[in-house]
Amino acid sequence: MDTTHYQAATEPGDKRTSKTVKTAGLGFGMFILGTFVGTRIVRSGPVVDTLKPPTEMQAEFAPPTDFVQYPSDTAVELLGFASWSTTSGAKLVSGDFNGDGKTDAALIGGSGWNTIPVATSNGDGTFTVSNCGNADMASYAQTAGAQPVVADFDGDGKDDIALTGGHGWNTVPVAFSVHRGCFANTNLAVSHFPDFAATEGAQAAAGDFNGDGKADILLSGLTNPTNRNTMPVAFGNGDGTFRVTNERI
């Protein structure tokens, strides 16, 4: 089993700029035969350990939903992702989190969660579901005002998740996709932008606004008099840091 550990990130309101994070290891190669309660094994093959809900820290994968197709073509019927999306505070986002050209789904911000469940598309209406532990990012996403935006912030071909708008923040947390539904975080200070994002009415969108291959974050809808006629942009440098402009539109 290959397990990688990262340094925990600082709190979003922390003025320190130390990097980040905690992600989970993955394990494959286990062959399981037999009948299990709540699980229908159609064909034997490599499967992952029993999945657990987002409220339990995961060192590996955790429970899927409905009908899941694992990479081995083993069909497993389990409960999970669809029901987790009904959790209070849970936000559904989409992006290509593994860089295979197919759009996947993720959940973030559920009350009490310390994981980020990801449903990776198999391209035929089935999904491979992972639930890697990421207590820091999961906690940040539960902060009042926090908005998740999805784009490829480091230009590696895999979409990542950034958070902005949390009340009292002076950082922009980013969860970079690393492998199979797991993430490595940064949580670095950004001048002015977190304050702009926490302004009443502010809406965040992600995209590559300068065409350098690394995603940026744009804000619009700010209602305070100072920024009513401006559109702040945090241009991503690819490493969790951003440079900010705030031009009149």
GIZIFEN-V715575 format. One record per residue. N is the residue number from 0. PHI is phi as a letter, one per 20 degrees, with the letter a starting at -180 (NA if undefined). OMEGA is omega in degrees with one decimal (NA if undefined). Layout:
BEGIN
N&PHI&OMEGA  N&PHI&OMEGA
END
This chain:
BEGIN
0&NA&-178.2  1&d&-177.7  2&c&-179.7  3&d&179.2  4&d&178.7  5&c&178.0  6&f&-179.6  7&f&-179.6  8&f&174.8  9&f&176.2  10&f&-179.3  11&g&179.6  12&e&-178.4  13&f&-178.2  14&f&177.3  15&f&-178.0  16&d&-179.3  17&f&178.7  18&f&-136.2  19&d&-43.8  20&b&-174.8  21&c&173.4  22&c&-171.7  23&d&174.0  24&e&-179.0  25&c&178.4  26&c&177.2  27&c&174.8  28&n&179.5  29&e&178.2  30&d&-177.7  31&c&177.1  32&c&176.0  33&p&-178.3  34&d&-176.6  35&c&179.8  36&f&177.4  37&n&-177.6  38&c&177.3  39&d&178.7  40&e&-180.0  41&e&-179.5  42&b&-178.1  43&f&179.8  44&r&-178.6  45&f&174.5  46&c&-178.3  47&e&177.8  48&f&179.7  49&g&-177.5  50&f&179.3  51&c&-176.1  52&f&-177.9  53&f&179.0  54&e&179.1  55&d&-178.9  56&g&-178.0  57&d&170.8  58&e&-179.5  59&b&177.8  60&f&175.0  61&b&-160.9  62&f&173.5  63&e&-177.9  64&c&169.6  65&k&-175.7  66&d&-175.5  67&d&176.8  68&d&178.5  69&f&-178.0  70&g&-178.6  71&f&-174.8  72&m&175.6  73&f&-179.4  74&e&-178.4  75&c&179.0  76&d&-177.8  77&c&175.1  78&d&175.3  79&r&-166.6  80&g&-177.7  81&f&179.9  82&f&178.0  83&f&-177.5  84&f&177.6  85&e&179.2  86&f&178.5  87&g&177.9  88&n&-177.1  89&f&179.0  90&d&178.5  91&e&177.2  92&c&-179.9  93&c&178.7  94&r&177.6  95&e&-171.2  96&f&177.6  97&d&173.1  98&m&-178.8  99&e&178.8  100&n&177.7  101&d&-178.2  102&f&-179.6  103&d&178.1  104&c&176.0  105&b&175.6  106&d&179.8  107&b&173.7  108&n&179.5  109&f&-177.7  110&g&177.7  111&n&-176.9  112&f&169.2  113&c&176.1  114&c&172.8  115&c&178.3  116&f&178.5  117&c&173.7  118&d&-177.8  119&e&-175.6  120&f&172.7  121&e&175.3  122&n&-177.6  123&c&-178.6  124&n&174.1  125&d&-174.5  126&b&169.1  127&e&-173.1  128&d&174.1  129&c&-178.1  130&b&-174.9  131&f&178.3  132&f&175.1  133&b&-171.8  134&g&-177.3  135&f&-177.4  136&f&178.5  137&f&178.2  138&f&178.8  139&g&-176.3  140&f&178.8  141&e&179.0  142&f&178.9  143&g&177.5  144&n&-175.4  145&f&177.8  146&d&174.7  147&e&172.3  148&c&-174.2  149&d&175.1  150&a&-179.7  151&e&-172.7  152&e&178.8  153&d&174.7  154&m&-178.5  155&e&179.3  156&n&177.3  157&d&179.3  158&f&-178.1  159&c&179.2  160&c&175.1  161&d&177.1  162&c&175.9  163&b&177.0  164&n&178.9  165&f&-178.4  166&f&178.3  167&n&-178.2  168&f&167.0  169&c&178.1  170&c&172.6  171&c&178.8  172&f&177.1  173&c&174.0  174&d&-178.5  175&e&177.1  176&f&179.0  177&d&178.3  178&a&168.7  179&l&174.6  180&n&177.8  181&d&-173.0  182&c&169.7  183&d&-170.2  184&d&159.9  185&c&-179.5  186&b&-169.4  187&d&-178.3  188&f&176.4  189&c&-175.8  190&f&171.7  191&m&-171.1  192&g&178.5  193&g&176.5  194&f&176.9  195&g&-174.3  196&f&-179.4  197&e&179.5  198&f&178.6  199&g&178.1  200&n&-176.7  201&f&175.8  202&c&-176.2  203&d&174.3  204&b&-179.7  205&d&177.3  206&r&-179.8  207&e&-170.6  208&f&176.1  209&d&173.3  210&m&-179.0  211&e&179.0  212&n&178.3  213&c&-172.5  214&f&179.6  215&c&178.5  216&c&-179.4  217&d&176.5  218&d&174.0  219&b&177.2  220&n&178.9  221&f&-174.3  222&d&-179.6  223&f&-174.3  224&g&-176.1  225&f&-173.5  226&d&-177.2  227&g&-175.6  228&d&179.0  229&c&177.7  230&c&-179.5  231&f&175.8  232&c&172.6  233&d&-178.2  234&e&-177.4  235&f&175.9  236&e&176.6  237&n&-176.7  238&c&-178.6  239&n&174.2  240&e&-177.4  241&b&171.1  242&d&-165.6  243&d&168.3  244&c&-179.3  245&b&-174.1  246&e&175.1  247&f&179.0  248&d&NA
END
